[in-house]
Amino acid sequence: MKKPLIIIILGAQGSGKGTQTKFLMEKFGLEYIGSGDLLRARRKKKDFTGIKTGQVIDAGIRIHTPVIFKLWMDKMEEFKNKPRFKGLIMEGSPRTVMEAEMFELALDWYGWHKNKKVIYIDISLKEAIWRLTKRRMCKKCGRIMPFVGEFRKMKRCDKCGGELYTRKDDSEKAIKKRLGWYQKEVMPVINYYKKRGELIKINGEQPIEKVFKDILKAL
């Protein structure tokens, strides 16, 4: 029986990892684990953890590892019980070395550790700032439109026709602050996988289609 494919996709904000995640999900029929989605759903539950999760997110503080890890484990348990599970993709996480080590233990627990790929979409900080200050969001459906390829030419959302606008938190000052956090917290995770000989580095400063082609070739 073929082992499920486990993909971790990492990169700075603006690197295009969300777009490549969608391509990979469609290509391989993968399930998705997105920490942001899980936390937004968790905060809707009005118990202690739900309320505190909302408070921590609103304060711009990183959620404690045990909280996010439990959400990952619950999701993986759900996937494990699926009869035709082909694999999963984790986008933008783990975000600390501790989370990476705990995720390794989780993969071992479910017997999924033998077919894991770690993709790092590499772009410069200058490129990240440029992309993030240019990207737009749809007022109607909330879709984020990256400022790359054909997306640059779009005047309205290609999904719902909604008006596009630049978010307030995509100011250069706010972006530099977020990228500073990325350098401090996430780069050690990338180095962790590099030292283990598991990191697949992809040049993210290429057309979207070329980035995807390089990922498929590396896989």
N, C-alpha and C positions, 0 to 999 in steps of 0.2 A: 504494500500500500504506500502511495506517495506521501511523503511528509508534508504537512501544511507549510506554506511559504510565509515567513515572518519578515516584514520589512520595517525598519526604523528609518525615517527620513528626517534629517536634521538640516538646519541652515538658518541664517539670520532672517529677520523679518524683511520681506521684499525679495527673497531669493527665488520665490516661485514654487516653494515646496507644496503649497496647497493645490496648485494647478497640477503638478506632477503626481501628487497623491491621487487625484481624481482619475488621471490617465491610467495609473497602475491598478486602481480598484477595478476599472472597466476591463482592462487587459487580462487580469488574472482572477477576477471574481472574488476579490478580497473584502473582508469585513474591516470596519474602521474604528480606531480608538483615537479620539481627539479629546485631550484633557479639558480644553475650553468648553466643549459641548457637554461633557460629563459634569463639570462644575456648575454650569448654568442650569442644568436640569436639577442638580442636587440642591441648589439654593432655593428652589421653589417649594421644597418640603419644609414646612414650618416647625421642625424640631430644632434641638440645640445646634446640631452640626449644620443644618440647612441655613439657619439664621446667621450663624457665625461665618459660614462660607460667604454669604452675601456681603457681610461687613468687611471681611478681609479682602475680597475682590474689589469692592468699592474704594478701599483704602490704598489699592495698588500694591498690596503685599503678597508675596508668594505663599500659596497654600502649603501647610505642613505636609511633609512626605507621607505619613501614615494615612491621611485623609485621601489624598489622590491615589495612593497605592490600593486602598480598599476599593475605590471606584474602578480601577483597572482590573483588579481580581474579579469583581462582580461581573464585569463585561466579558472577561476571558472565560469564566465559568459558563456564561450564557452561550458563548461561541463553542465551547467544548461539547455542549449538549446538542449542537446542530448536526444533523446526520450527514450533510454534504459540505462540511467546513473545509474550505480550500486554503485558508490562511488569513492573516490580518496585517494591516498597516498602521503603524503608530506615527503620527505626524507631530513634529516639534517637541517630542518628549522621548526619553527622559531629559530633565532639565538640571539635574545635579548628578554627581558621581554616585551618591547614595541611592538615588532613584534607579540609576543604571544597574547597580549591583542587585537591587531588589527585583528589578524586572528580569534579570538573568535567572534568579531563583524561581520566579513565577513561571518562566518558560520551561525550566527544568521540571517543575512540579507537574505541568500539563504535558510534558514530553514533546515540546515544540522547539527545543534548543538546537536541533541538528540542521535546520534549514533556515538560518537567520541571515539577513543581509542588512547592513547599515550604510545608507546612502547619505553623503554630505554634499549638499549643493552649495558650492563655494562662490561667493561674490565679495567684492571689496566693500569696505564701509562707505566709501564715496559713492559707489553704485547703489548700495542699499538706501542711503539718504536720498539720493536723486529719485529712485523709484518710489519711495514711500511718500515723498512730498508731492509727487505727481499723481499717485493713484487716487481713484475716486470710488464712491459708494453710491449705490442706487437708493434714492429716497423712498421708492415704493417697496422693493423686496429685500433691501439690505445687502444685496450682493456686492462684494468688493471687486473692483475691476483693476487688475494690475496694469501698470503703464509699460507694457511690453508688447511687441508684435502688433497684431491687428487691433488689440485693445486700445492702442493709442488713438486710432482714428474714430473710435466710437463716440457719438454725441449723446446717445441714450442707451439704456440697458438692453442688451441683446436678448434677454430672457422675458422681460415684462414691459419693456418700453419706457420704464421710469426715468426720471431726471437724474443725472449724475452730479455729485458734488464732492468737494474735498472735506474730509472730517477735521474737526478742530484739533483732535489729538494727533493729527499727522503734520503738525508744525515741525519745523526743523529742530527746535529746542526740545520738544517732547520726544522726537525720534532719536536724537542723540542720547537722551537719557535712557531710553529703552535699549538702544544698541550697546550702551555702556554696561547695562545689566547683563546683556547677552555675552559680552566679552568676559565678564567676571564669572558668571555662573555656568553658561552652556559650553564655552570653549573647553573647559576641563573635561566635559563629557565626551566631546569630540576627540580629545587627546587620549581619553580612557580607551575608546574603541580603536584608535590608531595604534596604541601600544599593544593591544590584543591582536593586531593584524587583521582586524575586521572592517576597517573603514574603507569605503569606496568613495573616492573624491571625484566630483563631477563639476566641470566648469559651468557655472550658472549664468555667465555673461554671454550667452549665445541665444539664438532664437529658441522659442519654446519647443518646437518640434525637434531641433538638434539636441537639446538637453534630454528629451525623452528617449531619443534614439541612443544616446550615449549610456543612459541608465539601463536600457534593455540589453545593450551590448555587454555592459558590466555584469548584469545579472546572469 
